[in-house]
Amino acid sequence: MAALGAWGSAAASARLSRAAQTLWGWRARRGLGQDAGAADAERKAVKPSFGDEAVQNLLHKMTGLNLQKVFRPVKKELKPPKYKLMTEAQLEEATRKAIEEAKEKLIMPPVLKEREPIDDVLAEDKFLEGTETTKYVFTDLTYSIPHRERFIVVREPNGVLRKATWEERDRMIQIFFPKEGRRVIPPVVFKDEHLGTVFQQDRHEDILNMCIAQFEPDSPDYIRVHHRTYDDIEKHAKYDLLRSTRHFGGMVWYLVNRKKTDGLLIDTIHRDLLDDATSLITLYHMLHPECQSAKEAKEGKLQGVDLIKVFVKTESQKEGYIQLALQAYEEARAASTAS
Amino acid sequence: LFAGSRLLKGYRGGHVVIRFALGGCTNRPFFRIVAAHSRRARDGKYLEQLGCLDPLPNAHGERVAGLNLERLRYWLGCGAQLSRPAEKLLGRPG
């Protein structure tokens, strides 16, 4: 289990740029196309989607940039550490480059709707019935076609020629064009009973990396695993596990869409990250503009702690906890300014 | 093109065919769909591999076949002929 986890994360970080290119390529085509279509259709109720710039900026700010955690050493062969002697300027240069690389590593994987099952019959040839006993799966191996547009057809023993389902497609593409970090048959870890064991070991990040490597972002399995992980994190308030990783944005998006933001808010206030708390509430207002706190905020143009107070009064379920946390934060701030 | 494979063999006559080349181990056949001269050995030097066929059904009960359609069109356009089993295979997906 440990070996699996380490290998998964190493492989994931190693081929991030390739995955990013493939993922972002068709996300740009599909996701932004959908947004443009929706915006044109209804001018009034335009819900911001995951890909909007403003949303992405907010989520990126909230993810934080803990260099120690992002570049945490992945388990590789043991080598003695190398020491370099640098001047101040060189050190700054090195830190700047490290920040750039960390930003690249923190690019969030896309959040999409579930894909529709393919159900297209191309031909029905009754005269072929009974000629053979098994299915035939034909894959088009032309190298320059993107995987989404490949023809993968199945000829059933009863003569029906149909397009292959998504699972068959993924399997065939993995057989003929293997991608690093994917298996032909998805590992057993992704079943619900085994996800529980993974969560007990606090390895949410590893399992999410493995999930990104294995599944397409709009497959139902990918979405199910991600939702399960986010639910478990929210149940046990383990937000810090994902804080400086690229999954944080997705988790925040999920929670805000389902209005379960209280635990996260308490956690941010406990860690004295008021900016994060305000950006969380701004995101909430962007996504649910019809709620009361959003209207009040727009009228009063509130900032900072007032925004949080208004939000707490109107929207949250765990009012008491958040009030307590806010009080503790303000006392701590007063104490530090006094001393 | 017919004297194209100039390394060693040159023939008299013969044409390009698209046929199956058998590979794999004992009791485990595996066909490669291949464009080759008709006079060549079945498993010998071919011009290009255009795909493969696994005649034994896998864990999901399917017989997996891959076809490089773009190159197939090229060879068929060049005037290659098909063997009987190759015709049957290519006739299935339509």
Interface residues (C-beta under 8 A of the other chain):
Chain A: L122 A123 L128 T134 K135 Y136 V137 F138 T139 D140 L141 T142 Y143 S144 F151 V153 V154 R155 L161 E168 R171 M172 I175 F176 I185
Chain B: G51 P57 A59 H60 G61 E62 R63 V64 A65 G66 L67 N68 L69 E70 R71 R92 P93 G94
